[in-house]
Each structure stands twice: as C-alpha cells, then as structure tokens.
Amino acid sequence: MRRPNPYAGFLKAITVGICLFIQGLLLTAYLGAEISPPNGEHVEGIIEKMKAAYTQIEDYQMETEVKIYHEGQIVETERFLYTFRKPDNIRIDMESPYAGMVLVYPGEDGKVAVKPG
C-alpha cells in the first residue's frame, strides 16, 4: 500500500506561491521597463515583452511566508527561503515548521531530494 506524501500540501502551496511570484516578477519587469500601457496593444505583444524580460533573469532568491487559514483563522505558518537558478535548479531551505530541512530539485536521480534538518 502506498503511503500518502506528507509534503504534498506543502509542495502544492509552494507551486502556487512560485507561480504568483513569477507573475508578479514579470509584471514588475514589464512595468519597470517603462513600457507604455497596453492601450490597444495585443495580448501576444505583452506576453512576448514579459518573456523577454524573464530571459534577462539568471537567478533569484526570495524569503516566503505561507499562512494557512481554516475558518478565518491562521492555523499554520510556513517560512522558507526559495532559490532559483537557471535553467531549472530549485532549492528550498525550510525555516518553519521543518527547521533545517532542505529540498533540492533536481536531485541526483532527477527527482526532489529531501535532506532532513
């Protein structure tokens, strides 16, 4: 019988957070490049400009805090340092709730490697 992955919810939250961060990063790069607002500009043109801005980024790092709510109350807070280096290297250093744990992608086998704290 296969055991459930205890990190599945955490990894899902990270994925959503990363997607939102990248969207914000691209929007910031788009607006920061002093490009005029898209008055009548086609969506494809905007996307191409966002892709061009993203290609200039080699790596980045962010401190992340995820608050998990249940019935309007914070029930858990997760904090971690997310590091990305092109082309596809990701490292997550946990601060809480699993202090010292490190997740690295890709690991030696091409999967996520988990190093306990």
N, CA, C and O atoms as a printed pandas DataFrame, in Angstrom:
     atom_number atom_name residue_name chain_id  residue_number  x_coord  y_coord  z_coord
0              1         N          MET        A               1    0.841   -1.178    0.000
1              2        CA          MET        A               1    0.000    0.000    0.000
2              3         C          MET        A               1    0.891    1.247    0.000
3              4         O          MET        A               1    1.858    1.327    0.757
4              5         N          ARG        A               2    0.564    2.188   -0.832
5              6        CA          ARG        A               2    1.367    3.402   -0.946
6              7         C          ARG        A               2    0.986    4.398    0.142
7              8         O          ARG        A               2   -0.191    4.697    0.341
8              9         N          ARG        A               3    2.001    4.908    0.847
9             10        CA          ARG        A               3    1.761    5.882    1.908
10            11         C          ARG        A               3    1.559    7.256    1.308
11            12         O          ARG        A               3    2.203    7.587    0.312
12            13         N          PRO        A               4    0.675    8.080    1.889
13            14        CA          PRO        A               4    0.484    9.434    1.372
14            15         C          PRO        A               4    1.739   10.270    1.608
15            16         O          PRO        A               4    2.434   10.091    2.609
16            17         N          ASN        A               5    2.017   11.165    0.702
17            18        CA          ASN        A               5    3.181   12.044    0.803
18            19         C          ASN        A               5    2.885   13.141    1.822
19            20         O          ASN        A               5    1.968   13.934    1.606
20            21         N          PRO        A               6    3.632   13.213    2.927
21            22        CA          PRO        A               6    3.349   14.236    3.943
22            23         C          PRO        A               6    3.670   15.654    3.458
23            24         O          PRO        A               6    3.260   16.630    4.086
24            25         N          TYR        A               7    4.395   15.768    2.351
25            26        CA          TYR        A               7    4.783   17.083    1.845
26            27         C          TYR        A               7    3.909   17.541    0.686
27            28         O          TYR        A               7    4.158   18.609    0.126
28            29         N          ALA        A               8    2.900   16.776    0.311
29            30        CA          ALA        A               8    2.088   17.086   -0.866
30            31         C          ALA        A               8    1.418   18.456   -0.731
31            32         O          ALA        A               8    1.457   19.250   -1.671
32            33         N          GLY        A               9    0.816   18.741    0.402
33            34        CA          GLY        A               9    0.162   20.038    0.599
34            35         C          GLY        A               9    1.157   21.181    0.582
35            36         O          GLY        A               9    0.893   22.247    0.025
36            37         N          PHE        A              10    2.299   20.947    1.198
37            38        CA          PHE        A              10    3.337   21.974    1.230
38            39         C          PHE        A              10    3.854   22.254   -0.173
39            40         O          PHE        A              10    4.005   23.413   -0.559
40            41         N          LEU        A              11    4.127   21.196   -0.942
41            42        CA          LEU        A              11    4.634   21.383   -2.297
42            43         C          LEU        A              11    3.598   22.064   -3.181
43            44         O          LEU        A              11    3.957   22.856   -4.052
44            45         N          LYS        A              12    2.318   21.767   -2.969
45            46        CA          LYS        A              12    1.264   22.438   -3.731
46            47         C          LYS        A              12    1.244   23.929   -3.394
47            48         O          LYS        A              12    1.115   24.762   -4.291
48            49         N          ALA        A              13    1.371   24.268   -2.122
49            50        CA          ALA        A              13    1.390   25.673   -1.711
50            51         C          ALA        A              13    2.601   26.390   -2.295
51            52         O          ALA        A              13    2.500   27.543   -2.715
52            53         N          ILE        A              14    3.738   25.714   -2.322
53            54        CA          ILE        A              14    4.948   26.309   -2.898
54            55         C          ILE        A              14    4.745   26.569   -4.385
55            56         O          ILE        A              14    5.104   27.633   -4.890
56            57         N          THR        A              15    4.168   25.593   -5.084
57            58        CA          THR        A              15    3.948   25.741   -6.524
58            59         C          THR        A              15    3.057   26.940   -6.812
59            60         O          THR        A              15    3.358   27.740   -7.698
60            61         N          VAL        A              16    1.965   27.067   -6.070
61            62        CA          VAL        A              16    1.065   28.209   -6.266
62            63         C          VAL        A              16    1.800   29.506   -5.954
63            64         O          VAL        A              16    1.693   30.478   -6.701
64            65         N          GLY        A              17    2.540   29.523   -4.862
65            66        CA          GLY        A              17    3.289   30.722   -4.490
66            67         C          GLY        A              17    4.322   31.108   -5.531
67            68         O          GLY        A              17    4.492   32.288   -5.837
68            69         N          ILE        A              18    5.005   30.124   -6.070
69            70        CA          ILE        A              18    6.029   30.381   -7.084
70            71         C          ILE        A              18    5.386   30.946   -8.341
71            72         O          ILE        A              18    5.906   31.893   -8.932
72            73         N          CYS        A              19    4.262   30.378   -8.755
73            74        CA          CYS        A              19    3.569   30.890   -9.947
74            75         C          CYS        A              19    3.151   32.334   -9.746
75            76         O          CYS        A              19    3.322   33.162  -10.641
76            77         N          LEU        A              20    2.601   32.646   -8.568
77            78        CA          LEU        A              20    2.207   34.023   -8.286
78            79         C          LEU        A              20    3.420   34.946   -8.248
79            80         O          LEU        A              20    3.361   36.075   -8.735
80            81         N          PHE        A              21    4.515   34.466   -7.671
81            82        CA          PHE        A              21    5.728   35.275   -7.612
82            83         C          PHE        A              21    6.248   35.575   -9.011
83            84         O          PHE        A              21    6.605   36.715   -9.309
84            85         N          ILE        A              22    6.294   34.562   -9.868
85            86        CA          ILE        A              22    6.795   34.764  -11.229
86            87         C          ILE        A              22    5.899   35.726  -11.994
87            88         O          ILE        A              22    6.393   36.567  -12.745
88            89         N          GLN        A              23    4.590   35.613  -11.812
89            90        CA          GLN        A              23    3.689   36.557  -12.466
90            91         C          GLN        A              23    3.966   37.976  -11.979
91            92         O          GLN        A              23    4.012   38.909  -12.781
92            93         N          GLY        A              24    4.148   38.141  -10.690
93            94        CA          GLY        A              24    4.466   39.462  -10.142
94            95         C          GLY        A              24    5.808   39.960  -10.624
95            96         O          GLY        A              24    5.966   41.141  -10.930
96            97         N          LEU        A              25    6.776   39.063  -10.692
97            98        CA          LEU        A              25    8.110   39.412  -11.167
98            99         C          LEU        A              25    8.048   39.883  -12.614
99           100         O          LEU        A              25    8.647   40.898  -12.971
100          101         N          LEU        A              26    7.332   39.151  -13.430
101          102        CA          LEU        A              26    7.208   39.527  -14.836
102          103         C          LEU        A              26    6.458   40.845  -15.001
103          104         O          LEU        A              26    6.820   41.673  -15.837
104          105         N          LEU        A              27    5.411   41.034  -14.198
105          106        CA          LEU        A              27    4.673   42.287  -14.276
106          107         C          LEU        A              27    5.552   43.450  -13.830
107          108         O          LEU        A              27    5.516   44.523  -14.432
108          109         N          THR        A              28    6.338   43.244  -12.781
109          110        CA          THR        A              28    7.256   44.291  -12.313
110          111         C          THR        A              28    8.288   44.613  -13.385
111          112         O          THR        A              28    8.586   45.780  -13.639
112          113         N          ALA        A              29    8.833   43.571  -14.013
113          114        CA          ALA        A              29    9.802   43.797  -15.078
114          115         C          ALA        A              29    9.141   44.535  -16.240
115          116         O          ALA        A              29    9.747   45.416  -16.849
116          117         N          TYR        A              30    7.913   44.177  -16.537
117          118        CA          TYR        A              30    7.179   44.807  -17.628
118          119         C          TYR        A              30    6.951   46.285  -17.328
119          120         O          TYR        A              30    7.197   47.143  -18.177
120          121         N          LEU        A              31    6.480   46.579  -16.117
121          122        CA          LEU        A              31    6.205   47.964  -15.751
122          123         C          LEU        A              31    7.497   48.747  -15.524
123          124         O          LEU        A              31    7.573   49.935  -15.838
124          125         N          GLY        A              32    8.511   48.074  -14.976
125          126        CA          GLY        A              32    9.777   48.733  -14.698
126          127         C          GLY        A              32   10.565   49.073  -15.944
127          128         O          GLY        A              32   11.476   49.898  -15.890
128          129         N          ALA        A              33   10.237   48.460  -17.057
129          130        CA          ALA        A              33   10.950   48.728  -18.301
130          131         C          ALA        A              33   10.432   49.983  -18.988
131          132         O          ALA        A              33   10.819   50.284  -20.118
132          133         N          GLU        A              34    9.562   50.709  -18.312
133          134        CA          GLU        A              34    8.978   51.948  -18.835
134          135         C          GLU        A              34    8.311   51.735  -20.192
135          136         O          GLU        A              34    8.471   52.525  -21.122
136          137         N          ILE        A              35    7.567   50.650  -20.269
137          138        CA          ILE        A              35    6.795   50.362  -21.465
138          139         C          ILE        A              35    5.439   51.016  -21.270
139          140         O          ILE        A              35    4.836   50.904  -20.203
140          141         N          SER        A              36    4.973   51.679  -22.275
141          142        CA          SER        A              36    3.694   52.359  -22.149
142          143         C          SER        A              36    2.585   51.346  -21.918
143          144         O          SER        A              36    2.710   50.188  -22.315
144          145         N          PRO        A              37    1.487   51.778  -21.272
145          146        CA          PRO        A              37    0.376   50.860  -21.015
146          147         C          PRO        A              37   -0.147   50.260  -22.320
147          148         O          PRO        A              37   -0.002   50.859  -23.386
148          149         N          PRO        A              38   -0.744   49.094  -22.234
149          150        CA          PRO        A              38   -1.165   48.389  -23.445
150          151         C          PRO        A              38   -2.429   48.945  -24.077
151          152         O          PRO        A              38   -3.357   48.183  -24.349
152          153         N          ASN        A              39   -2.494   50.236  -24.319
153          154        CA          ASN        A              39   -3.664   50.828  -24.959
154          155         C          ASN        A              39   -3.829   50.243  -26.357
155          156         O          ASN        A              39   -3.181   50.681  -27.307
156          157         N          GLY        A              40   -4.694   49.262  -26.466
157          158        CA          GLY        A              40   -4.940   48.644  -27.754
158          159         C          GLY        A              40   -3.871   47.652  -28.181
159          160         O          GLY        A              40   -3.993   47.039  -29.241
160          161         N          GLU        A              41   -2.828   47.479  -27.382
161          162        CA          GLU        A              41   -1.763   46.541  -27.735
162          163         C          GLU        A              41   -2.288   45.113  -27.601
163          164         O          GLU        A              41   -3.029   44.807  -26.667
164          165         N          HIS        A              42   -1.913   44.262  -28.512
165          166        CA          HIS        A              42   -2.375   42.877  -28.480
166          167         C          HIS        A              42   -1.741   42.126  -27.318
167          168         O          HIS        A              42   -0.601   42.392  -26.937
168          169         N          VAL        A              43   -2.485   41.201  -26.772
169          170        CA          VAL        A              43   -2.019   40.404  -25.647
170          171         C          VAL        A              43   -0.738   39.664  -26.013
171          172         O          VAL        A              43    0.161   39.537  -25.182
172          173         N          GLU        A              44   -0.645   39.181  -27.235
173          174        CA          GLU        A              44    0.549   38.448  -27.652
174          175         C          GLU        A              44    1.795   39.318  -27.528
175          176         O          GLU        A              44    2.858   38.835  -27.136
176          177         N          GLY        A              45    1.665   40.604  -27.863
177          178        CA          GLY        A              45    2.801   41.519  -27.750
178          179         C          GLY        A              45    3.238   41.701  -26.312
179          180         O          GLY        A              45    4.433   41.767  -26.023
180          181         N          ILE        A              46    2.274   41.782  -25.413
181          182        CA          ILE        A              46    2.580   41.925  -23.986
182          183         C          ILE        A              46    3.288   40.677  -23.488
183          184         O          ILE        A              46    4.276   40.766  -22.760
184          185         N          ILE        A              47    2.783   39.514  -23.881
185          186        CA          ILE        A              47    3.396   38.253  -23.444
186          187         C          ILE        A              47    4.828   38.150  -23.955
187          188         O          ILE        A              47    5.713   37.712  -23.220
188          189         N          GLU        A              48    5.065   38.539  -25.180
189          190        CA          GLU        A              48    6.427   38.488  -25.733
190          191         C          GLU        A              48    7.363   39.416  -24.956
191          192         O          GLU        A              48    8.517   39.064  -24.714
192          193         N          LYS        A              49    6.884   40.584  -24.568
193          194        CA          LYS        A              49    7.711   41.505  -23.780
194          195         C          LYS        A              49    7.997   40.934  -22.399
195          196         O          LYS        A              49    9.094   41.108  -21.867
196          197         N          MET        A              50    7.004   40.245  -21.809
197          198        CA          MET        A              50    7.210   39.630  -20.498
198          199         C          MET        A              50    8.225   38.490  -20.600
199          200         O          MET        A              50    9.074   38.335  -19.723
200          201         N          LYS        A              51    8.139   37.696  -21.664
201          202        CA          LYS        A              51    9.107   36.616  -21.867
202          203         C          LYS        A              51   10.518   37.181  -22.035
203          204         O          LYS        A              51   11.481   36.632  -21.501
204          205         N          ALA        A              52   10.631   38.282  -22.781
205          206        CA          ALA        A              52   11.946   38.902  -22.989
206          207         C          ALA        A              52   12.520   39.390  -21.665
207          208         O          ALA        A              52   13.717   39.245  -21.415
208          209         N          ALA        A              53   11.668   39.973  -20.810
209          210        CA          ALA        A              53   12.135   40.435  -19.503
210          211         C          ALA        A              53   12.593   39.253  -18.649
211          212         O          ALA        A              53   13.596   39.345  -17.942
212          213         N          TYR        A              54   11.850   38.133  -18.718
213          214        CA          TYR        A              54   12.200   36.961  -17.926
214          215         C          TYR        A              54   13.524   36.345  -18.381
215          216         O          TYR        A              54   14.280   35.839  -17.551
216          217         N          THR        A              55   13.814   36.379  -19.666
217          218        CA          THR        A              55   15.061   35.783  -20.147
218          219         C          THR        A              55   16.285   36.511  -19.615
219          220         O          THR        A              55   17.379   35.946  -19.611
220          221         N          GLN        A              56   16.127   37.744  -19.170
221          222        CA          GLN        A              56   17.251   38.507  -18.631
222          223         C          GLN        A              56   17.576   38.103  -17.195
223          224         O          GLN        A              56   18.647   38.433  -16.686
224          225         N          ILE        A              57   16.673   37.402  -16.549
225          226        CA          ILE        A              57   16.875   36.986  -15.159
226          227         C          ILE        A              57   17.660   35.679  -15.142
227          228         O          ILE        A              57   17.254   34.700  -15.767
228          229         N          GLU        A              58   18.790   35.663  -14.422
229          230        CA          GLU        A              58   19.606   34.451  -14.324
230          231         C          GLU        A              58   19.230   33.620  -13.103
231          232         O          GLU        A              58   19.113   32.398  -13.191
232          233         N          ASP        A              59   19.043   34.274  -11.980
233          234        CA          ASP        A              59   18.656   33.583  -10.774
234          235         C          ASP        A              59   18.003   34.577   -9.828
235          236         O          ASP        A              59   18.151   35.789   -9.981
236          237         N          TYR        A              60   17.295   34.060   -8.870
237          238        CA          TYR        A              60   16.700   34.922   -7.853
238          239         C          TYR        A              60   16.465   34.118   -6.588
239          240         O          TYR        A              60   16.500   32.887   -6.583
240          241         N          GLN        A              61   16.226   34.858   -5.518
241          242        CA          GLN        A              61   16.019   34.255   -4.211
242          243         C          GLN        A              61   14.953   35.068   -3.498
243          244         O          GLN        A              61   14.925   36.294   -3.605
244          245         N          MET        A              62   14.080   34.391   -2.773
245          246        CA          MET        A              62   13.056   35.115   -2.025
246          247         C          MET        A              62   12.751   34.402   -0.720
247          248         O          MET        A              62   12.758   33.174   -0.635
248          249         N          GLU        A              63   12.486   35.208    0.283
249          250        CA          GLU        A              63   12.005   34.678    1.549
250          251         C          GLU        A              63   10.492   34.615    1.442
251          252         O          GLU        A              63    9.849   35.581    1.031
252          253         N          THR        A              64    9.927   33.476    1.814
253          254        CA          THR        A              64    8.499   33.264    1.624
254          255         C          THR        A              64    7.844   32.878    2.942
255          256         O          THR        A              64    8.407   32.135    3.746
256          257         N          GLU        A              65    6.645   33.398    3.140
257          258        CA          GLU        A              65    5.851   33.028    4.302
258          259         C          GLU        A              65    4.464   32.652    3.803
259          260         O          GLU        A              65    3.793   33.450    3.150
260          261         N          VAL        A              66    4.042   31.442    4.111
261          262        CA          VAL        A              66    2.737   30.958    3.700
262          263         C          VAL        A              66    1.895   30.778    4.956
263          264         O          VAL        A              66    2.276   30.048    5.872
264          265         N          LYS        A              67    0.752   31.447    4.989
265          266        CA          LYS        A              67   -0.159   31.317    6.128
266          267         C          LYS        A              67   -1.336   30.461    5.688
267          268         O          LYS        A              67   -1.973   30.735    4.671
268          269         N          ILE        A              68   -1.615   29.433    6.458
269          270        CA          ILE        A              68   -2.701   28.517    6.144
270          271         C          ILE        A              68   -3.870   28.848    7.075
271          272         O          ILE        A              68   -3.746   28.848    8.300
272          273         N          TYR        A              69   -4.998   29.127    6.444
273          274        CA          TYR        A              69   -6.192   29.532    7.184
274          275         C          TYR        A              69   -7.209   28.402    7.218
275          276         O          TYR        A              69   -7.306   27.597    6.292
276          277         N          HIS        A              70   -7.958   28.364    8.305
277          278        CA          HIS        A              70   -9.099   27.461    8.426
278          279         C          HIS        A              70  -10.179   28.216    9.176
279          280         O          HIS        A              70   -9.977   28.651   10.310
280          281         N          GLU        A              71  -11.317   28.366    8.540
281          282        CA          GLU        A              71  -12.451   29.093    9.119
282          283         C          GLU        A              71  -12.051   30.491    9.576
283          284         O          GLU        A              71  -12.440   30.938   10.655
284          285         N          GLY        A              72  -11.268   31.175    8.744
285          286        CA          GLY        A              72  -10.891   32.557    9.018
286          287         C          GLY        A              72   -9.770   32.748   10.024
287          288         O          GLY        A              72   -9.439   33.885   10.359
288          289         N          GLN        A              73   -9.186   31.678   10.508
289          290        CA          GLN        A              73   -8.114   31.747   11.499
290          291         C          GLN        A              73   -6.836   31.159   10.914
291          292         O          GLN        A              73   -6.881   30.177   10.173
292          293         N          ILE        A              74   -5.694   31.762   11.249
293          294        CA          ILE        A              74   -4.415   31.191   10.839
294          295         C          ILE        A              74   -4.159   29.966   11.700
295          296         O          ILE        A              74   -4.114   30.052   12.927
296          297         N          VAL        A              75   -3.990   28.809   11.034
297          298        CA          VAL        A              75   -3.747   27.573   11.779
298          299         C          VAL        A              75   -2.298   27.121   11.660
299          300         O          VAL        A              75   -1.820   26.333   12.476
300          301         N          GLU        A              76   -1.594   27.623   10.636
301          302        CA          GLU        A              76   -0.196   27.236   10.467
302          303         C          GLU        A              76    0.506   28.288    9.617
303          304         O          GLU        A              76   -0.084   28.869    8.706
304          305         N          THR        A              77    1.773   28.521    9.930
305          306        CA          THR        A              77    2.598   29.422    9.135
306          307         C          THR        A              77    3.853   28.680    8.735
307          308         O          THR        A              77    4.540   28.084    9.564
308          309         N          GLU        A              78    4.140   28.730    7.428
309          310        CA          GLU        A              78    5.346   28.083    6.913
310          311         C          GLU        A              78    6.275   29.171    6.382
311          312         O          GLU        A              78    5.836   30.070    5.665
312          313         N          ARG        A              79    7.554   29.093    6.733
313          314        CA          ARG        A              79    8.551   30.059    6.262
314          315         C          ARG        A              79    9.699   29.299    5.614
315          316         O          ARG        A              79   10.165   28.283    6.129
316          317         N          PHE        A              80   10.147   29.820    4.463
317          318        CA          PHE        A              80   11.261   29.174    3.785
318          319         C          PHE        A              80   11.951   30.157    2.850
319          320         O          PHE        A              80   11.392   31.188    2.475
320          321         N          LEU        A              81   13.174   29.810    2.487
321          322        CA          LEU        A              81   13.960   30.581    1.526
322          323         C          LEU        A              81   13.931   29.803    0.221
323          324         O          LEU        A              81   14.363   28.652    0.162
324          325         N          TYR        A              82   13.418   30.441   -0.824
325          326        CA          TYR        A              82   13.307   29.806   -2.141
326          327         C          TYR        A              82   14.391   30.374   -3.034
327          328         O          TYR        A              82   14.508   31.591   -3.174
328          329         N          THR        A              83   15.193   29.494   -3.647
329          330        CA          THR        A              83   16.273   29.920   -4.547
330          331         C          THR        A              83   16.075   29.239   -5.892
331          332         O          THR        A              83   15.859   28.029   -5.962
332          333         N          PHE        A              84   16.150   30.033   -6.966
333          334        CA          PHE        A              84   16.018   29.509   -8.325
334          335         C          PHE        A              84   17.223   29.948   -9.136
335          336         O          PHE        A              84   17.610   31.116   -9.109
336          337         N          ARG        A              85   17.813   29.008   -9.856
337          338        CA          ARG        A              85   18.917   29.308  -10.778
338          339         C          ARG        A              85   18.608   28.628  -12.099
339          340         O          ARG        A              85   18.240   27.454  -12.138
340          341         N          LYS        A              86   18.762   29.377  -13.175
341          342        CA          LYS        A              86   18.511   28.799  -14.496
342          343         C          LYS        A              86   19.546   27.737  -14.794
343          344         O          LYS        A              86   20.690   27.882  -14.364
344          345         N          PRO        A              87   19.208   26.676  -15.509
345          346        CA          PRO        A              87   17.969   26.547  -16.250
346          347         C          PRO        A              87   16.815   26.010  -15.407
347          348         O          PRO        A              87   15.677   26.427  -15.627
348          349         N          ASP        A              88   17.047   25.117  -14.465
349          350        CA          ASP        A              88   15.924   24.577  -13.688
350          351         C          ASP        A              88   16.359   24.045  -12.329
351          352         O          ASP        A              88   15.941   22.962  -11.920
352          353         N          ASN        A              89   17.192   24.800  -11.635
353          354        CA          ASN        A              89   17.654   24.367  -10.321
354          355         C          ASN        A              89   16.887   25.113   -9.236
355          356         O          ASN        A              89   16.850   26.343   -9.218
356          357         N          ILE        A              90   16.278   24.353   -8.335
357          358        CA          ILE        A              90   15.474   24.933   -7.259
358          359         C          ILE        A              90   15.965   24.381   -5.934
359          360         O          ILE        A              90   16.254   23.192   -5.805
360          361         N          ARG        A              91   16.055   25.265   -4.954
361          362        CA          ARG        A              91   16.434   24.862   -3.599
362          363         C          ARG        A              91   15.494   25.578   -2.635
363          364         O          ARG        A              91   15.238   26.774   -2.775
364          365         N          ILE        A              92   14.983   24.832   -1.656
365          366        CA          ILE        A              92   14.104   25.398   -0.646
366          367         C          ILE        A              92   14.697   25.072    0.714
367          368         O          ILE        A              92   14.829   23.904    1.080
368          369         N          ASP        A              93   15.053   26.109    1.461
369          370        CA          ASP        A              93   15.590   25.956    2.812
370          371         C          ASP        A              93   14.476   26.293    3.798
371          372         O          ASP        A              93   14.057   27.446    3.898
372          373         N          MET        A              94   13.999   25.287    4.523
373          374        CA          MET        A              94   12.893   25.479    5.453
374          375         C          MET        A              94   13.347   26.180    6.731
375          376         O          MET        A              94   14.405   25.891    7.289
376          377         N          GLU        A              95   12.510   27.105    7.165
377          378        CA          GLU        A              95   12.716   27.737    8.468
378          379         C          GLU        A              95   11.693   27.204    9.463
379          380         O          GLU        A              95   12.036   26.887   10.602
380          381         N          SER        A              96   10.438   27.108    9.033
381          382        CA          SER        A              96    9.392   26.511    9.864
382          383         C          SER        A              96    8.318   25.953    8.944
383          384         O          SER        A              96    8.095   26.530    7.880
384          385         N          PRO        A              97    7.663   24.905    9.278
385          386        CA          PRO        A              97    7.723   24.193   10.544
386          387         C          PRO        A              97    8.831   23.143   10.604
387          388         O          PRO        A              97    9.015   22.526   11.653
388          389         N          TYR        A              98    9.575   22.916    9.521
389          390        CA          TYR        A              98   10.609   21.887    9.497
390          391         C          TYR        A              98   11.987   22.537    9.427
391          392         O          TYR        A              98   12.686   22.419    8.421
392          393         N          ALA        A              99   12.370   23.217   10.490
393          394        CA          ALA        A              99   13.624   23.975   10.510
394          395         C          ALA        A              99   14.813   23.109   10.107
395          396         O          ALA        A              99   15.007   22.008   10.624
396          397         N          GLY        A             100   15.608   23.636    9.165
397          398        CA          GLY        A             100   16.813   22.945    8.725
398          399         C          GLY        A             100   16.615   21.990    7.552
399          400         O          GLY        A             100   17.593   21.554    6.945
400          401         N          MET        A             101   15.366   21.657    7.223
401          402        CA          MET        A             101   15.121   20.763    6.095
402          403         C          MET        A             101   15.419   21.499    4.791
403          404         O          MET        A             101   15.113   22.683    4.656
404          405         N          VAL        A             102   16.015   20.794    3.837
405          406        CA          VAL        A             102   16.348   21.372    2.541
406          407         C          VAL        A             102   15.761   20.480    1.456
407          408         O          VAL        A             102   15.932   19.261    1.484
408          409         N          LEU        A             103   15.066   21.095    0.495
409          410        CA          LEU        A             103   14.564   20.388   -0.672
410          411         C          LEU        A             103   15.335   20.903   -1.867
411          412         O          LEU        A             103   15.467   22.114   -2.045
412          413         N          VAL        A             104   15.851   19.995   -2.697
413          414        CA          VAL        A             104   16.643   20.374   -3.862
414          415         C          VAL        A             104   16.057   19.684   -5.089
415          416         O          VAL        A             104   15.761   18.489   -5.068
416          417         N          TYR        A             105   15.895   20.464   -6.163
417          418        CA          TYR        A             105   15.449   19.895   -7.432
418          419         C          TYR        A             105   16.335   20.424   -8.532
419          420         O          TYR        A             105   16.571   21.632   -8.570
420          421         N          PRO        A             106   16.836   19.611   -9.419
421          422        CA          PRO        A             106   16.731   18.160   -9.392
422          423         C          PRO        A             106   17.798   17.561   -8.498
423          424         O          PRO        A             106   18.912   18.077   -8.408
424          425         N          GLY        A             107   17.444   16.457   -7.832
425          426        CA          GLY        A             107   18.417   15.711   -7.047
426          427         C          GLY        A             107   19.246   14.839   -7.978
427          428         O          GLY        A             107   19.132   14.946   -9.199
428          429         N          GLU        A             108   20.069   13.989   -7.413
429          430        CA          GLU        A             108   20.946   13.120   -8.215
430          431         C          GLU        A             108   20.163   12.213   -9.152
431          432         O          GLU        A             108   20.645   11.868  -10.231
432          433         N          ASP        A             109   18.951   11.826   -8.744
433          434        CA          ASP        A             109   18.124   10.937   -9.574
434          435         C          ASP        A             109   17.117   11.697  -10.430
435          436         O          ASP        A             109   16.264   11.086  -11.074
436          437         N          GLY        A             110   17.212   13.041  -10.442
437          438        CA          GLY        A             110   16.310   13.844  -11.248
438          439         C          GLY        A             110   15.000   14.168  -10.561
439          440         O          GLY        A             110   14.133   14.815  -11.148
440          441         N          LYS        A             111   14.844   13.724   -9.320
441          442        CA          LYS        A             111   13.643   13.994   -8.549
442          443         C          LYS        A             111   13.982   14.978   -7.441
443          444         O          LYS        A             111   15.126   15.417   -7.318
444          445         N          VAL        A             112   12.979   15.324   -6.633
445          446        CA          VAL        A             112   13.211   16.214   -5.496
446          447         C          VAL        A             112   13.970   15.438   -4.422
447          448         O          VAL        A             112   13.551   14.356   -4.010
448          449         N          ALA        A             113   15.091   16.003   -3.975
449          450        CA          ALA        A             113   15.872   15.393   -2.891
450          451         C          ALA        A             113   15.529   16.127   -1.602
451          452         O          ALA        A             113   15.555   17.357   -1.559
452          453         N          VAL        A             114   15.210   15.385   -0.562
453          454        CA          VAL        A             114   14.872   15.966    0.733
454          455         C          VAL        A             114   15.996   15.631    1.704
455          456         O          VAL        A             114   16.327   14.465    1.917
456          457         N          LYS        A             115   16.582   16.686    2.292
457          458        CA          LYS        A             115   17.648   16.496    3.275
458          459         C          LYS        A             115   17.098   16.966    4.619
459          460         O          LYS        A             115   16.869   18.158    4.822
460          461         N          PRO        A             116   16.885   16.015    5.541
461          462        CA          PRO        A             116   16.342   16.400    6.851
462          463         C          PRO        A             116   17.251   17.373    7.576
463          464         O          PRO        A             116   18.467   17.371    7.382
464          465         N          GLY        A             117   16.643   18.212    8.422
465          466        CA          GLY        A             117   17.398   19.216    9.172
466          467         C          GLY        A             117   18.133   18.611   10.327
467          468         O          GLY        A             117   18.819   19.321   11.062
